[in-house]
């Protein structure tokens, strides 16, 4: 993993939390669905979303990261409010640092991915001359280079443990996954969300590089669902050092999950076979990157006193306070 700036004080706060991360919940609520990061309890017209501290990479759950669930939950809530004039969101109530109650939507069957720069899996595919999105990219692109304008590179939604795969717009329509008008509306909405995200990020010293959106419907109304512009679903780079680093053949300074992906690739792991054990030192460094992003985007200090300690116990107390019978 690239060098991440971390003070002694911050490192000690993360180390103290490393044995109290939220790996899973098992409440006696109906309709439980376990995602890579979220435990969802579907209760009729609404759902309880609990953002755990689980870390996934290459579609595998690998470990937990201190404070991660709180960071993802709060950042998503910020973006839901920030983008409410672009698209509806399903949030009904915030129960605590890791938990929200939302309307239940019918998810669309694709991942909506918007990219502003060539990096990650797209760069790896570009090097292999793979073109599974049905789009043409110019020859001679360099890793981390910015596109003249953002591009749309959707993928399938695979079951947990399986890999999402690229899909073209033509395949989406011909496979009846979405109608042409639905796809055009979703694309327009996604590009507008990305533009809003890039503007806010740049105002806070960041580059929003790419992101994954998930959308759903309630009847015929489109909703933005799941996480939004988080370090799990998006790449964020440090703006000030970006041009200097890439001009010297170095990777940009990153505040997102790509840090652990690159570490895994250095160990020879890309999602197949036995995943390497992730040392506590790497878990701490990734937590630091997530916490720094939280403070940059939200422009406030992370509340360690409120978030430290037994996360599962806190989630239980929040649900009980809201009068949910959790067993």
Secondary structure, DSSP 8 states (H G I E B T S, - for coil): -------HHHHHHHHHHTTS-------S-SSEEE-SSEEEEEETTEEEEEE--EEEETTEEEEE-TTHHHHHHHHHHHHHHHTTTTSEE-EEEE-SSSEEEEE--EE-SEEEEEEEE--HHHHHHHHTT---SS----TT--TT-EEEEEEE--EE---TTS---B--HHHHHHTTSS-HHHHHHHHHHHHHHHHHHHHHHHHTTEEEEEEEEEEEEETTEEEEES--S-TTTEEEEEHHHHHHHHHTT----B-STHHHHHHHHHTT-SSSS------HHHHHHHHHHHHHHHHHHH-S---HHHH-S-HHHHHHHHHHHTT----
